[in-house]
Amino acid sequence: MTSKGSGKQPSLARAVVVARHGKLWLVPTILSALVALCLTLLYMGGILNPNGNLRHLPIALVNSDQGPPLPGQQQTLGEQVSRSVAAATPADAVQWRQLSRAQMQDQLASGKIYGALVIPSDFTTSVEALTTAQATKRPALTVLTNPGLGSLGSSLASQITQRAAHEASLSIGRQLAAHASEQGTNTTTRSLLGDAVTVTTKVGHPIGGHSGLGLSGFYFTLLLVLTGFVGGNIINNGVDAGLGYTDNEIGPWHTRRPTVPISRTQTLLLKMLMTAGISVITTSLIMIAAIGILGMDASHLPLLWIFSYCASLAVGLGVQAINAAFGGIGQVVSMFVFIALALPSSGATIPLHAVPGFYRFLALFEPMRQLSDGVRAILYFDARADAGLARGWVMIAIGGALALLFGFAMTLYYDRRGLHRLTARPAPPASPRQPESS
């Protein structure tokens, strides 16, 4: 270090001068522009046209009508309504599942259907009564919702079902009104026959009042992914600074620890061990804050904690593996893997049945979809394996195993090739030599 009065201090560069060098702008500009473009296309592309992208949304159609058919007809009105409802929806937009009441309740409780249309057992009989002079009210069809699959998905199913049921009601009314006119029925009866059926909406599978209208599962999953992602990067940077491979800079304070000679493989092992330990704390705090302090509705708490810990840990291990393989740009790569591609393909806010095919493809392996299905199964569907919990566990195991295999395969390869991270700490600049006095 130069002593006071020993010579002139080196002149400091000015920002406006350095900014004139085009190469300094090149990489940050290209990367920032690509990130902005890709994020916009990914996020906005999945939400702008859910009705236009709707494909095979599963809705139950329960026909309990026991008849008998109206005079001169061979089918009950329930069977006619079933055909009319299917015909009233665009081809391939809805997957109408002909189920019994028991099957419907089971699929509502396992999150396999977004809603249901129920035709009561006395439907034909009650409609036939409208043609008599004693008719005073219309028979009813019941639309059931499933808010555990998200407010938007349940709302889409409800709108489609109500619209189809209303079209069926008008069709039946036209038939009955024509027949009633021939018999000279009164004005009240003809008015009832014009729109013959009342459509009522009920909740098919209730969830708690502190469940965010079915969105608490998504946001809880998002917290698990974010803590795994952000925590993994914090651990990565903290270990590198602690081992002396990067500078530690906080505000105006700057330190550089002595470099510890350690292989890439052992460094990755250290980061993964710390990730496993710190995830215990972060997972516990998420549950304490969400459930204990904010009062989120939740059951199966031990199972929820174990699943949440494993989910966050799998994300953290993936972050460490990607950073070990790609170095400084690894944080951008892991951001796309765990955040940018995962959020629009999660199916937790907009159903996968209402997004473009590219997002349905991503949902096959992107972690957010697998984890949100598991969390929703625990929170809303009594921890049923077939509600997404089994798939969640399988994908956590696969994701964790891939992170370990990929991370250690890359670091072992780098170590064997002699691509070590060990760099000497830069020496301070030498003091300029003073001329000897004569």
Helices and strands as residue ranges (DSSP letters): H 15-18, H 22-45, E 57-63, H 77-88, E 94-98, H 101-109, E 115-119, H 123-128, G 129-131, E 140-145, G 147-149, H 151-183, H 187-194, E 198-203, G 212-214, H 216-242, E 248-250, E 253-255, H 264-287, I 288-293, H 301-326, G 327-329, H 330-335, I 336-340, G 352-354, H 357-362, H 367-380, G 385-387, H 389-416
